[in-house]
């Protein structure tokens, strides 16, 4: 069990350290983590109950929410780039899907603008 814990920790640290990058392919991510694609998917599913991509998306959206609350950014477009989404419209769609509010509206309510 200790080996599995270390491997999931490595995955979690990888995601945290690469939050600003666009999401890599499964093969590229597995290679960077020194495991096979199938091992990566099994490990993340067993330990986190979701696919690696679902976890990465969730982590990026949580980071975006933190950045919105921080007040350092006036535009969600800047935040979308900060969390690795080149297309702000796609980021906005994911954000709304996850939190049932548009990023701009969340920005206004969290910063009092």
Rosetta blueprint (number, residue, H / E / L):
1 X L
2 X H
3 X H
4 X H
5 X H
6 X H
7 X H
8 X H
9 X H
10 X H
11 X H
12 X H
13 X H
14 X H
15 X H
16 X H
17 X H
18 X L
19 X L
20 X L
21 X L
22 X L
23 X L
24 X L
25 X L
26 X H
27 X H
28 X H
29 X H
30 X H
31 X H
32 X H
33 X L
34 X L
35 X L
36 X L
37 X H
38 X H
39 X H
40 X H
41 X H
42 X H
43 X H
44 X H
45 X H
46 X H
47 X H
48 X H
49 X L
50 X L
51 X L
52 X H
53 X H
54 X H
55 X H
56 X H
57 X H
58 X H
59 X H
60 X H
61 X H
62 X H
63 X H
64 X H
65 X H
66 X H
67 X H
68 X H
69 X H
70 X H
71 X L
72 X L
73 X L
74 X L
75 X L
76 X H
77 X H
78 X H
79 X H
80 X H
81 X H
82 X H
83 X L
84 X L
85 X L
86 X L
87 X L
88 X H
89 X H
90 X H
91 X H
92 X H
93 X H
94 X H
95 X H
96 X H
97 X H
98 X H
99 X H
100 X L
101 X L
102 X L
103 X H
104 X H
105 X H
106 X H
107 X H
108 X H
109 X H
110 X H
111 X H
112 X L
113 X L
